[in-house]
Each structure stands twice: as C-alpha cells, then as structure tokens.
Amino acid sequence: MTRARDLLNEALEHAKILQEVSMIAQIKVQLGQIDYIEGNFKKSLETFMETYKLNRNVVLWQKISLGSILITKSKLGTVQSLLKLN
C-alpha cells in the first residue's frame, strides 16, 4: 500500500500542476480507498468529503459554462434575425 500511496501522491502533484480538477478528484478517491483499507476511517471520510466538493464544483462550473454558451448562442440568433429585417 505504501508504494501505491507514493505513486498516487506523485500523480496528485502532477495533476495539481496541470490544474486537472477531475483528475485530482479521481486520485483523491483512490487515496481515500487506501486509507479505508488501512483502517484510517476518519482520514478516509475527510478525503471523500473533499473529493465530493471538488466534483460538485466541477459539475456546477460545467453547468454555468453550458448555460452561458446557450445564452450567447441565443443572443447571436436574435442579432442575426434583427440583421435580416434590415
């Protein structure tokens, strides 16, 4: 388990450098599983809660981005239809 934890911690540092939030969350889930197997239940729960917050923020950001894209496309369609009238 020590070797797996070391490799995951190294991957976590690379993911943080690249700012890959979804990858950071996946790595933290695996670290939480290792903590659970080793009997560190409190640390495991804290890790899973942190991962949940990361995933929730990613999904929220994706929804906000999709909404703004749809609004922008809607505005573009309105502008194009107004240009056709002139």
C-alpha distance (Angstrom), angle and dihedral (degrees) to the residues before:
residue distance angle dihedral
M1 . . .
T2 3.78 . .
R3 3.79 92.5 .
A4 3.81 91.7 48.3
R5 3.81 90.7 49.3
D6 3.82 91.2 49.7
L7 3.80 92.3 50.5
L8 3.80 92.0 47.1
N9 3.81 91.7 49.3
E10 3.80 89.6 51.6
A11 3.81 90.7 49.0
L12 3.80 89.0 47.8
E13 3.80 91.4 55.9
H14 3.81 90.9 51.0
A15 3.81 91.3 48.1
K16 3.81 90.3 50.9
I17 3.80 90.6 51.3
L18 3.81 89.9 51.3
Q19 3.83 90.9 42.1
E20 3.80 92.1 -130.1
V21 3.80 99.7 161.7
S22 3.80 95.9 -178.6
M23 3.80 91.0 50.4
I24 3.81 90.8 47.9
A25 3.80 88.7 53.4
Q26 3.82 92.5 50.0
I27 3.79 91.9 50.1
K28 3.80 91.6 48.1
V29 3.82 90.2 52.0
Q30 3.79 89.2 55.9
L31 3.81 91.4 47.0
G32 3.80 88.6 50.6
Q33 3.79 90.1 52.0
I34 3.79 90.7 52.6
D35 3.81 89.9 49.8
Y36 3.80 89.7 51.4
I37 3.80 93.1 49.5
E38 3.81 90.4 49.2
G39 3.81 90.7 51.1
N40 3.82 97.9 -108.5
F41 3.80 92.2 132.9
K42 3.80 97.0 162.6
K43 3.81 93.3 51.1
S44 3.80 89.9 44.4
L45 3.80 91.9 53.5
E46 3.81 91.7 47.0
T47 3.80 90.1 51.1
F48 3.81 92.6 49.5
M49 3.81 91.1 48.6
E50 3.80 90.9 50.8
T51 3.80 90.1 48.4
Y52 3.79 90.8 50.7
K53 3.81 89.9 54.1
L54 3.81 91.0 49.9
N55 3.81 92.7 49.7
R56 3.80 92.6 44.9
N57 3.81 90.7 52.6
V58 3.81 91.4 48.8
V59 3.82 92.6 51.0
L60 3.81 91.5 45.3
W61 3.81 90.7 49.9
Q62 3.81 90.6 48.8
K63 3.81 91.1 51.0
I64 3.82 91.9 48.5
S65 3.81 91.1 48.3
L66 3.81 92.3 48.2
G67 3.80 90.6 48.3
S68 3.80 92.8 51.2
I69 3.81 90.6 47.8
L70 3.80 90.6 52.4
I71 3.80 91.5 47.5
T72 3.80 90.9 49.3
K73 3.81 91.1 49.2
S74 3.80 90.1 48.8
K75 3.81 91.4 51.4
L76 3.80 90.2 48.0
G77 3.80 90.2 53.2
T78 3.80 90.6 50.2
V79 3.80 91.8 50.3
Q80 3.81 91.6 48.4
S81 3.80 91.9 50.2
L82 3.82 90.6 49.5
L83 3.81 90.2 50.8
K84 3.82 90.0 52.9
L85 3.81 90.2 55.7
N86 3.79 91.8 57.4
